[in-house]
Amino acid sequence: MLLTDVYSFALVAGLLAIIPGLDTAMVLRSAARNGRRHGFATAFGITSGALIWGAGAALGASALLTASTAAYTALRIAGAAYMLWLGLRLLVRAARGDGHLGPEPGAPPPDASLVRSWSRGLLTNLLNPKIGAFYIAVLPQFIPAHDSHLAVGLLLASIHDAESMIWFSAIIFGVGSARALLHRRGVRRTIDGLTGTTLIGFGVKLGLASR
């Protein structure tokens, strides 16, 4: 039954959401540097990407990644290049210590780059073929044969997004309570360095992966 499948998927997706990884690092860094709104913008970008992957998996687009070596390799290389580029930028900024410090504690963060924060989250998710592989491997197991694959796929992806947003919200508000500490230049440089290293690590791992 659909309800049973939804509950089962919610359990699997919930466990996946709280596993520390690239998404968590991106949201943490965005919230620490630029405040809650940018943290949520990045989180919404990530969940928007997951929703697109969910629709693609339901329609069979993600199946192309598992069936076509060329398609998978192209997306893998693009994703690895993007993560390496973003990671190197953060490492350079951390080394120089000349990056934008963001707003003072309690001050509203600027709105000009909210779209950029959202797009970074979106691209990070969309350019990760592992996400597509996860959805194509997991979603079909929870979609009843007699139901609309697209509708159920979007429903399951939305559940995953909701659980991810709960986790991201806890991270963002946790960071918000420590804004005074995180506003220090040394702490911000450390966050940039750790996030940059994480991105480069994921980029290298993705670039070297065969499947």
PLY file of the C-alpha trace (Angstrom):
ply
format ascii 1.0
element vertex 211
property float x
property float y
property float z
element edge 210
property int vertex1
property int vertex2
end_header
0.00 0.00 0.00
1.12 3.55 -0.73
0.89 4.66 2.89
3.15 1.83 4.03
5.63 2.63 1.26
5.64 6.31 2.25
6.37 5.49 5.90
9.15 3.12 4.90
10.75 5.64 2.58
10.46 8.37 5.22
12.55 6.24 7.57
15.25 5.60 4.94
15.30 9.24 3.79
15.41 10.52 7.37
18.51 8.49 8.10
20.10 9.73 4.88
19.32 13.36 5.73
21.20 13.36 9.05
24.34 11.66 7.73
27.03 14.40 7.69
28.17 15.16 4.18
28.62 17.82 1.53
25.10 19.26 1.93
25.58 19.75 5.67
28.94 21.42 5.10
27.48 23.81 2.52
24.58 24.87 4.74
26.82 25.26 7.79
29.29 27.43 5.93
26.58 29.61 4.36
24.82 30.21 7.68
28.07 30.88 9.53
29.36 33.46 7.06
26.22 35.26 5.94
23.45 34.51 8.42
20.27 32.50 8.62
18.64 33.69 5.42
21.63 32.63 3.36
21.75 29.33 5.22
18.11 28.70 4.35
18.68 29.86 0.76
21.44 27.27 0.38
19.26 24.62 2.03
16.36 25.40 -0.33
18.75 25.15 -3.27
19.81 21.69 -2.14
16.25 20.51 -1.61
15.21 21.99 -4.98
17.88 19.83 -6.58
16.65 16.76 -4.73
13.11 17.46 -5.95
14.35 17.64 -9.54
16.27 14.39 -9.08
13.13 12.79 -7.64
11.06 13.80 -10.66
13.81 12.64 -12.98
14.04 9.29 -11.27
10.28 8.82 -11.44
10.26 9.63 -15.17
13.29 7.49 -15.89
15.78 10.30 -16.58
18.06 9.17 -13.78
18.00 5.68 -15.27
20.07 7.11 -18.09
22.90 7.65 -15.62
22.92 3.98 -14.70
22.50 2.75 -18.28
24.78 5.18 -20.14
28.42 5.31 -19.15
28.97 8.43 -21.26
26.11 10.35 -19.60
27.20 9.34 -16.14
30.84 10.22 -16.84
29.95 13.64 -18.27
27.88 14.58 -15.22
30.49 13.13 -12.86
33.28 15.22 -14.42
31.13 18.37 -14.38
30.23 17.81 -10.73
33.83 17.12 -9.73
35.07 20.23 -11.56
32.46 22.42 -9.88
33.29 21.12 -6.40
37.03 21.52 -6.97
36.56 25.08 -8.27
34.37 26.08 -5.32
36.65 24.35 -2.82
39.80 26.01 -4.17
38.12 29.42 -3.99
37.32 28.86 -0.33
40.85 27.69 0.46
42.34 30.76 -1.22
39.95 32.99 0.72
40.83 31.24 3.97
44.56 31.56 3.28
44.34 35.27 2.45
41.85 36.09 5.16
40.40 38.80 2.94
36.94 37.38 2.37
33.72 39.18 3.15
33.02 38.87 6.84
29.28 39.13 6.54
27.01 41.18 8.82
27.70 41.99 12.42
25.91 39.83 15.00
22.26 40.81 15.06
22.45 42.81 11.83
20.32 41.72 8.86
22.37 39.94 6.18
22.41 41.41 2.66
19.78 40.21 0.20
21.84 40.74 -2.95
23.44 37.30 -2.96
20.55 35.17 -1.69
20.03 33.88 -5.23
23.72 32.98 -5.38
23.44 31.02 -2.13
20.40 29.20 -3.51
22.08 28.46 -6.84
25.19 27.07 -5.14
23.06 24.64 -3.18
21.12 23.71 -6.32
24.20 23.13 -8.48
25.99 21.18 -5.76
23.05 18.79 -5.63
22.31 18.56 -9.37
25.95 18.00 -10.32
26.27 15.04 -7.99
25.37 11.88 -9.95
25.47 9.90 -6.71
22.20 11.60 -5.77
20.65 10.50 -9.05
21.94 6.99 -8.54
20.44 6.94 -5.04
17.03 8.04 -6.28
16.92 5.60 -9.18
17.99 2.77 -6.87
15.66 3.60 -3.99
12.52 5.33 -5.31
11.23 2.50 -7.56
11.13 0.20 -4.53
8.60 2.50 -2.86
6.37 3.33 -5.85
3.37 1.00 -6.23
2.97 -0.25 -9.79
-0.64 0.97 -10.09
0.10 4.57 -8.98
1.44 7.49 -11.01
5.23 7.23 -10.92
5.70 10.98 -11.30
3.20 11.89 -8.56
4.55 9.36 -6.09
8.15 10.20 -7.00
7.52 13.88 -6.27
5.74 12.96 -3.04
8.67 10.86 -1.83
11.20 13.51 -2.86
9.14 16.12 -0.99
9.23 13.97 2.14
13.00 13.69 1.84
13.18 17.48 1.37
11.01 18.11 4.45
13.20 15.88 6.60
16.33 17.50 5.22
14.95 20.98 5.98
14.28 19.98 9.60
17.91 18.88 9.89
19.21 21.98 8.10
17.04 24.23 10.29
18.57 22.75 13.42
22.04 23.45 12.01
21.16 27.00 10.94
19.56 28.01 14.24
22.40 26.36 16.12
24.85 28.48 14.15
22.69 31.55 14.76
23.03 31.18 18.52
26.81 31.30 18.14
26.98 34.29 15.76
29.26 36.32 18.03
31.88 33.58 17.97
31.45 32.84 14.28
31.88 36.49 13.38
35.55 36.34 14.40
37.88 36.38 11.42
39.91 33.39 12.59
36.80 31.25 13.07
35.45 32.21 9.65
38.77 31.42 8.00
38.70 28.02 9.70
35.17 27.35 8.44
36.15 28.37 4.91
39.22 26.15 5.08
37.31 23.13 6.38
34.47 23.59 3.88
36.92 24.08 1.02
38.83 20.94 2.02
35.56 19.00 2.23
34.49 20.19 -1.22
37.86 19.28 -2.75
37.73 15.88 -1.07
34.27 15.18 -2.49
35.38 16.51 -5.88
38.45 14.26 -6.03
36.43 11.26 -4.84
33.74 11.94 -7.42
36.28 12.52 -10.18
38.07 9.24 -9.50
34.91 7.18 -9.04
34.15 4.75 -11.81
30.46 4.38 -10.91
0 1
1 2
2 3
3 4
4 5
5 6
6 7
7 8
8 9
9 10
10 11
11 12
12 13
13 14
14 15
15 16
16 17
17 18
18 19
19 20
20 21
21 22
22 23
23 24
24 25
25 26
26 27
27 28
28 29
29 30
30 31
31 32
32 33
33 34
34 35
35 36
36 37
37 38
38 39
39 40
40 41
41 42
42 43
43 44
44 45
45 46
46 47
47 48
48 49
49 50
50 51
51 52
52 53
53 54
54 55
55 56
56 57
57 58
58 59
59 60
60 61
61 62
62 63
63 64
64 65
65 66
66 67
67 68
68 69
69 70
70 71
71 72
72 73
73 74
74 75
75 76
76 77
77 78
78 79
79 80
80 81
81 82
82 83
83 84
84 85
85 86
86 87
87 88
88 89
89 90
90 91
91 92
92 93
93 94
94 95
95 96
96 97
97 98
98 99
99 100
100 101
101 102
102 103
103 104
104 105
105 106
106 107
107 108
108 109
109 110
110 111
111 112
112 113
113 114
114 115
115 116
116 117
117 118
118 119
119 120
120 121
121 122
122 123
123 124
124 125
125 126
126 127
127 128
128 129
129 130
130 131
131 132
132 133
133 134
134 135
135 136
136 137
137 138
138 139
139 140
140 141
141 142
142 143
143 144
144 145
145 146
146 147
147 148
148 149
149 150
150 151
151 152
152 153
153 154
154 155
155 156
156 157
157 158
158 159
159 160
160 161
161 162
162 163
163 164
164 165
165 166
166 167
167 168
168 169
169 170
170 171
171 172
172 173
173 174
174 175
175 176
176 177
177 178
178 179
179 180
180 181
181 182
182 183
183 184
184 185
185 186
186 187
187 188
188 189
189 190
190 191
191 192
192 193
193 194
194 195
195 196
196 197
197 198
198 199
199 200
200 201
201 202
202 203
203 204
204 205
205 206
206 207
207 208
208 209
209 210
